Amino acid sequence: MKKTILAIAAVIAFTAAASAQRYNNYGLELTNSDKVETNLRIAFPMYFGMSTLVNNNDSYLERILPQNFVYSLEMASMRISSRRSRIEGSLGVRWTFMDFSLKNKDITFREGLAGVYTPVPIILENLKYDGTKSKIHATYLGIPVRIAYKAGKGKIYAGASAEFLVKGYTKYRNPGYRETTNELFNRFRATAEAGFAYGLFGVFVSYGFTPLFPSDWSNARTLSFGLTLGI
């Protein structure tokens, strides 16, 4: 699936480059009229930040915030702006990678009865585990939509995205071990985001309206925040 998506992005980029009039700060210029300008960007914007879980009543899901890293990359995004107003819109295809380090390093999650994941002591499956780190990871592919208000080099924006799970896994060390656990995470996520930027750099905050995990297991949502590049 990843190879197919990357191939599609490469075809889009090549086609756009062939038809583009020029490259500017907003990407490959596809159309440029007196009213509307349309640009295609590849590999931007990027998001770097941290995530935490809110609406969480499960003690075994306590996290170590500085180690809960989130990184997002828009493989391709289309930006449409009006020359007669300060409003700009964009639509993209985005990868999101989320790591959550568990505060209780002695547990991980395994599928139990009726397909429900439960916390289990790592020592039960690996007697050599030294309690270094235990975390869970989810990768999502999403379609973000944003609207922004521009003022010179600055902009304020808000948006939403629909995201679909690509892969989930649990991981611990030492010794290192990773196990695919797709059913640990919700297959679909709906998020809202907002932020502001000046030039290439900015800040963002994002909230997950849907639970990160299946609702019969946990009702926790994600709250992410950090820096953006090329928003």
FENMO-V490168 format. One record per residue. N is the residue number from 1. SS is DSSP state (A for helix, B for strand, O for the rest). PHI is phi in whole degrees, 0 to 359 (* if undefined). D_CENTER is the distance of its C-alpha to the mean C-alpha in Angstrom with 2 decimals. Layout:
<<N	SS	PHI	D_CENTER> <N	SS	PHI	D_CENTER>>
This chain:
<<1	O	*	17.49> <2	A	299	15.51> <3	A	296	18.79> <4	A	296	19.33> <5	A	296	16.09> <6	A	295	16.78> <7	A	295	20.38> <8	A	297	19.64> <9	A	297	17.62> <10	A	294	20.61> <11	A	296	23.09> <12	A	298	21.50> <13	A	296	21.53> <14	A	294	25.11> <15	A	298	26.35> <16	A	296	24.95> <17	A	296	26.47> <18	A	292	29.74> <19	A	260	30.00> <20	O	290	28.59> <21	O	280	31.24> <22	O	193	29.73> <23	B	249	26.69> <24	B	228	25.93> <25	O	297	23.35> <26	O	261	21.32> <27	B	115	21.39> <28	B	283	23.77> <29	B	281	26.12> <30	B	265	26.77> <31	B	224	29.05> <32	B	209	30.97> <33	O	239	33.49> <34	O	292	35.20> <35	O	249	32.83> <36	B	227	29.38> <37	B	237	27.33> <38	B	237	24.54> <39	B	229	22.37> <40	B	246	19.95> <41	B	247	17.52> <42	B	245	16.32> <43	O	67	13.53> <44	O	215	12.93> <45	O	281	11.51> <46	B	241	9.48> <47	B	234	7.79> <48	B	231	9.30> <49	B	188	9.86> <50	B	234	10.72> <51	B	230	10.18> <52	B	224	13.20> <53	B	251	14.47> <54	B	248	16.78> <55	O	57	19.51> <56	O	248	19.92> <57	O	249	23.53> <58	O	258	23.23> <59	A	297	24.59> <60	A	284	23.35> <61	A	257	19.70> <62	O	296	20.47> <63	B	245	18.13> <64	O	255	18.77> <65	A	307	16.54> <66	A	299	16.84> <67	A	260	15.70> <68	O	267	12.49> <69	B	272	10.24> <70	B	232	6.53> <71	B	223	5.90> <72	B	232	4.35> <73	B	222	7.41> <74	B	271	9.17> <75	B	299	11.92> <76	B	207	14.12> <77	B	214	14.53> <78	B	257	17.84> <79	B	244	19.19> <80	B	237	22.38> <81	B	228	24.53> <82	B	259	28.04> <83	O	282	30.76> <84	O	255	32.54> <85	O	211	29.91> <86	O	264	27.11> <87	B	270	24.56> <88	B	222	21.80> <89	B	236	19.39> <90	B	210	16.55> <91	B	221	14.87> <92	B	217	12.34> <93	B	235	10.65> <94	B	228	7.07> <95	B	269	5.68> <96	B	229	2.58> <97	B	243	5.33> <98	B	236	6.75> <99	B	247	10.52> <100	B	237	13.00> <101	B	271	16.52> <102	B	282	19.24> <103	O	295	22.05> <104	O	274	24.49> <105	O	285	24.37> <106	O	269	27.08> <107	B	238	25.18> <108	B	220	22.66> <109	B	237	22.05> <110	B	225	24.09> <111	B	288	24.90> <112	O	250	28.07> <113	A	295	30.39> <114	A	59	29.30> <115	A	75	25.94> <116	O	270	24.77> <117	B	280	23.02> <118	B	226	24.91> <119	B	288	24.94> <120	B	226	27.49> <121	B	294	29.08> <122	A	296	28.03> <123	A	299	31.64> <124	A	290	32.74> <125	O	251	31.13> <126	O	210	31.44> <127	O	293	34.45> <128	O	268	33.53> <129	O	296	30.27> <130	O	254	30.74> <131	O	76	28.05> <132	O	290	25.99> <133	B	199	22.40> <134	B	224	20.70> <135	B	212	17.01> <136	B	236	14.67> <137	B	222	11.53> <138	B	223	9.18> <139	B	243	7.47> <140	B	237	6.42> <141	B	248	7.68> <142	B	227	7.75> <143	B	239	10.34> <144	B	273	9.92> <145	B	235	13.39> <146	B	226	14.61> <147	B	229	18.10> <148	B	226	19.38> <149	B	246	22.76> <150	B	257	24.04> <151	B	215	26.87> <152	O	65	27.88> <153	O	275	25.14> <154	B	264	23.29> <155	B	205	21.01> <156	B	243	19.61> <157	B	221	16.91> <158	B	215	15.41> <159	B	194	13.34> <160	B	212	11.77> <161	B	212	9.67> <162	B	249	10.62> <163	B	231	8.47> <164	B	235	10.46> <165	B	294	10.57> <166	B	261	11.49> <167	B	200	12.59> <168	B	227	13.16> <169	B	204	15.68> <170	B	252	17.70> <171	B	207	19.11> <172	B	212	21.92> <173	B	203	24.42> <174	O	257	27.34> <175	O	289	28.31> <176	O	286	24.92> <177	B	207	23.89> <178	B	226	20.84> <179	B	224	20.92> <180	B	293	18.78> <181	O	220	18.24> <182	A	301	16.35> <183	A	285	18.37> <184	A	290	17.19> <185	O	248	14.00> <186	O	292	13.99> <187	O	291	13.84> <188	B	232	12.48> <189	B	231	10.21> <190	B	239	11.13> <191	B	231	9.64> <192	B	235	11.48> <193	B	217	10.96> <194	B	205	13.72> <195	B	174	14.96> <196	B	215	17.58> <197	B	214	18.29> <198	B	226	21.49> <199	O	67	21.82> <200	O	280	18.97> <201	B	252	17.62> <202	B	197	16.16> <203	B	230	14.43> <204	B	216	11.89> <205	B	221	11.52> <206	B	223	9.35> <207	B	232	10.95> <208	B	270	10.54> <209	O	288	13.85> <210	O	261	14.01> <211	O	299	14.60> <212	O	289	12.19> <213	O	247	15.39> <214	O	306	18.30> <215	O	297	20.25> <216	O	280	23.45> <217	O	247	22.07> <218	O	205	20.05> <219	O	254	19.12> <220	O	291	16.56> <221	B	247	13.62> <222	B	265	10.67> <223	B	232	11.29> <224	B	241	9.14> <225	B	203	10.92> <226	B	163	11.75> <227	B	250	12.66> <228	B	238	11.95> <229	B	228	13.91> <230	O	73	15.47> <231	O	290	14.00>>
